[in-house]
Amino acid sequence: MATVRQRPMGVAAVVEPSGRGSLAAVSGATAVLAGSPSMPGLNPLELFDAALAGCLALSVRIAARHLGLADRIGEVRVEVTGEKAADAPSRIARQVCRFGIAGDLAESERAALIAEAHRICTIGNSTAAAVEIVDGDPL
């Protein structure tokens, strides 16, 4: 029987008085947090798009295994562009997803992969369900 391993969840963001920021995941991964357009790193809106793009790209691979197409796909590319709402409160109103799936596939198979990826994508499912955000104990 295969053992299922789960990656630890959680990320800390630190912003210095200068506005420079960093992200550190419980798993050990790190990233630079951009506090302004001129700073290096990813800003929170880009990270939001990145979360969905990354989840969908990985979900296409999982979907390909489920649909028996894994041996026929090559590189999977997903681009996500968030669109801010025009009214208050400040939020992303819509994310546009574009897929590039290399491989010997019919258009119907590509469509099935994309539909299945959306069905199993944890990030997409979470935002569609309106994740509850709560404050925990102080650090």
LUMVOVO-350701 format. One record per residue (C-alpha): residue in one letter; y, x, z. Coordinates in steps of 0.02 Angstrom, whole numbers, m for minus. Last residue first. Example, Ala and Ser with C-alpha at 12.3 -4.5 7.8 and 13.67 -1.06 7.14 Angstrom:
! residues 2
<atom residu="S" Y="m53" X="684" Z="357"/>
<atom residu="A" Y="m225" X="615" Z="390"/>
This chain:
! residues 139
<atom residu="L" Y="1766" X="118" Z="847"/>
<atom residu="P" Y="1815" X="m58" Z="905"/>
<atom residu="D" Y="1677" X="m192" Z="909"/>
<atom residu="G" Y="1651" X="m294" Z="752"/>
<atom residu="D" Y="1774" X="m392" Z="646"/>
<atom residu="V" Y="1701" X="m521" Z="526"/>
<atom residu="I" Y="1695" X="m542" Z="337"/>
<atom residu="E" Y="1580" X="m681" Z="273"/>
<atom residu="V" Y="1527" X="m646" Z="95"/>
<atom residu="A" Y="1580" X="m780" Z="m29"/>
<atom residu="A" Y="1414" X="m829" Z="m112"/>
<atom residu="A" Y="1470" X="m767" Z="m283"/>
<atom residu="T" Y="1526" X="m604" Z="m203"/>
<atom residu="S" Y="1355" X="m578" Z="m125"/>
<atom residu="N" Y="1256" X="m627" Z="m279"/>
<atom residu="G" Y="1356" X="m506" Z="m385"/>
<atom residu="I" Y="1331" X="m365" Z="m259"/>
<atom residu="T" Y="1145" X="m399" Z="m235"/>
<atom residu="C" Y="1109" X="m405" Z="m422"/>
<atom residu="I" Y="945" X="m502" Z="m447"/>
<atom residu="R" Y="1006" X="m650" Z="m552"/>
<atom residu="H" Y="1139" X="m548" Z="m642"/>
<atom residu="A" Y="1007" X="m421" Z="m694"/>
<atom residu="E" Y="893" X="m563" Z="m751"/>
<atom residu="A" Y="1029" X="m633" Z="m864"/>
<atom residu="I" Y="1068" X="m460" Z="m933"/>
<atom residu="L" Y="885" X="m420" Z="m967"/>
<atom residu="A" Y="858" X="m591" Z="m1050"/>
<atom residu="A" Y="1011" X="m565" Z="m1161"/>
<atom residu="R" Y="946" X="m394" Z="m1213"/>
<atom residu="E" Y="776" X="m472" Z="m1251"/>
<atom residu="S" Y="857" X="m609" Z="m1356"/>
<atom residu="E" Y="957" X="m477" Z="m1449"/>
<atom residu="A" Y="793" X="m393" Z="m1497"/>
<atom residu="L" Y="759" X="m226" Z="m1414"/>
<atom residu="D" Y="717" X="m50" Z="m1471"/>
<atom residu="G" Y="829" X="41" Z="m1349"/>
<atom residu="A" Y="1004" X="67" Z="m1284"/>
<atom residu="I" Y="1078" X="m62" Z="m1167"/>
<atom residu="G" Y="1268" X="m73" Z="m1169"/>
<atom residu="F" Y="1333" X="m209" Z="m1056"/>
<atom residu="R" Y="1510" X="m272" Z="m1027"/>
<atom residu="C" Y="1556" X="m363" Z="m866"/>
<atom residu="V" Y="1722" X="m453" Z="m837"/>
<atom residu="Q" Y="1764" X="m476" Z="m654"/>
<atom residu="R" Y="1869" X="m626" Z="m604"/>
<atom residu="A" Y="1991" X="m683" Z="m471"/>
<atom residu="I" Y="2010" X="m518" Z="m380"/>
<atom residu="R" Y="2118" X="m552" Z="m229"/>
<atom residu="S" Y="2294" X="m560" Z="m159"/>
<atom residu="P" Y="2313" X="m731" Z="m76"/>
<atom residu="A" Y="2411" X="m791" Z="m167"/>
<atom residu="D" Y="2431" X="m828" Z="m352"/>
<atom residu="A" Y="2407" X="m726" Z="m512"/>
<atom residu="A" Y="2230" X="m676" Z="m466"/>
<atom residu="K" Y="2183" X="m497" Z="m503"/>
<atom residu="E" Y="2067" X="m458" Z="m648"/>
<atom residu="G" Y="1923" X="m339" Z="m618"/>
<atom residu="T" Y="1849" X="m238" Z="m759"/>
<atom residu="V" Y="1665" X="m196" Z="m756"/>
<atom residu="E" Y="1579" X="m77" Z="m876"/>
<atom residu="V" Y="1389" X="m68" Z="m878"/>
<atom residu="R" Y="1291" X="66" Z="m970"/>
<atom residu="V" Y="1102" X="75" Z="m978"/>
<atom residu="E" Y="1025" X="224" Z="m1067"/>
<atom residu="G" Y="857" X="198" Z="m1148"/>
<atom residu="I" Y="751" X="41" Z="m1151"/>
<atom residu="R" Y="581" X="15" Z="m1229"/>
<atom residu="D" Y="463" X="78" Z="m1093"/>
<atom residu="A" Y="545" X="m34" Z="m963"/>
<atom residu="L" Y="524" X="m193" Z="m1066"/>
<atom residu="G" Y="385" X="m280" Z="m968"/>
<atom residu="L" Y="502" X="m417" Z="m905"/>
<atom residu="H" Y="494" X="m366" Z="m721"/>
<atom residu="R" Y="510" X="m180" Z="m765"/>
<atom residu="A" Y="659" X="m216" Z="m877"/>
<atom residu="A" Y="736" X="m322" Z="m739"/>
<atom residu="I" Y="728" X="m173" Z="m620"/>
<atom residu="R" Y="815" X="m63" Z="m749"/>
<atom residu="V" Y="946" X="m199" Z="m782"/>
<atom residu="S" Y="969" X="m213" Z="m592"/>
<atom residu="L" Y="1017" X="m29" Z="m581"/>
<atom residu="A" Y="1155" X="m56" Z="m709"/>
<atom residu="L" Y="1206" X="m219" Z="m624"/>
<atom residu="C" Y="1220" X="m137" Z="m453"/>
<atom residu="G" Y="1320" X="9" Z="m520"/>
<atom residu="A" Y="1441" X="m103" Z="m614"/>
<atom residu="L" Y="1461" X="m221" Z="m466"/>
<atom residu="A" Y="1495" X="m82" Z="m341"/>
<atom residu="A" Y="1606" X="10" Z="m465"/>
<atom residu="D" Y="1717" X="m144" Z="m489"/>
<atom residu="F" Y="1745" X="m154" Z="m300"/>
<atom residu="L" Y="1767" X="35" Z="m292"/>
<atom residu="E" Y="1899" X="23" Z="m428"/>
<atom residu="L" Y="1991" X="m110" Z="m327"/>
<atom residu="P" Y="1979" X="m2" Z="m170"/>
<atom residu="N" Y="2056" X="151" Z="m255"/>
<atom residu="L" Y="1947" X="289" Z="m323"/>
<atom residu="G" Y="1992" X="472" Z="m307"/>
<atom residu="P" Y="2141" X="578" Z="m349"/>
<atom residu="M" Y="2314" X="522" Z="m294"/>
<atom residu="S" Y="2452" X="469" Z="m416"/>
<atom residu="P" Y="2407" X="283" Z="m410"/>
<atom residu="S" Y="2417" X="280" Z="m220"/>
<atom residu="G" Y="2297" X="288" Z="m73"/>
<atom residu="A" Y="2152" X="355" Z="m174"/>
<atom residu="L" Y="1991" X="365" Z="m75"/>
<atom residu="V" Y="1888" X="522" Z="m108"/>
<atom residu="A" Y="1701" X="498" Z="m99"/>
<atom residu="T" Y="1556" X="540" Z="16"/>
<atom residu="A" Y="1368" X="509" Z="24"/>
<atom residu="G" Y="1282" X="548" Z="189"/>
<atom residu="S" Y="1177" X="388" Z="203"/>
<atom residu="V" Y="1297" X="321" Z="335"/>
<atom residu="A" Y="1428" X="326" Z="198"/>
<atom residu="A" Y="1586" X="428" Z="210"/>
<atom residu="L" Y="1746" X="378" Z="122"/>
<atom residu="S" Y="1903" X="482" Z="115"/>
<atom residu="G" Y="2089" X="452" Z="112"/>
<atom residu="R" Y="2251" X="539" Z="78"/>
<atom residu="G" Y="2399" X="432" Z="132"/>
<atom residu="S" Y="2490" X="578" Z="214"/>
<atom residu="P" Y="2458" X="499" Z="385"/>
<atom residu="E" Y="2271" X="517" Z="349"/>
<atom residu="V" Y="2164" X="372" Z="289"/>
<atom residu="V" Y="1982" X="365" Z="346"/>
<atom residu="A" Y="1854" X="244" Z="273"/>
<atom residu="A" Y="1683" X="226" Z="352"/>
<atom residu="V" Y="1536" X="159" Z="253"/>
<atom residu="G" Y="1382" X="62" Z="306"/>
<atom residu="M" Y="1202" X="36" Z="252"/>
<atom residu="P" Y="1050" X="147" Z="279"/>
<atom residu="R" Y="942" X="163" Z="124"/>
<atom residu="Q" Y="785" X="59" Z="136"/>
<atom residu="R" Y="612" X="128" Z="109"/>
<atom residu="V" Y="468" X="17" Z="54"/>
<atom residu="T" Y="299" X="94" Z="89"/>
<atom residu="A" Y="172" X="66" Z="m47"/>
<atom residu="M" Y="0" X="0" Z="0"/>
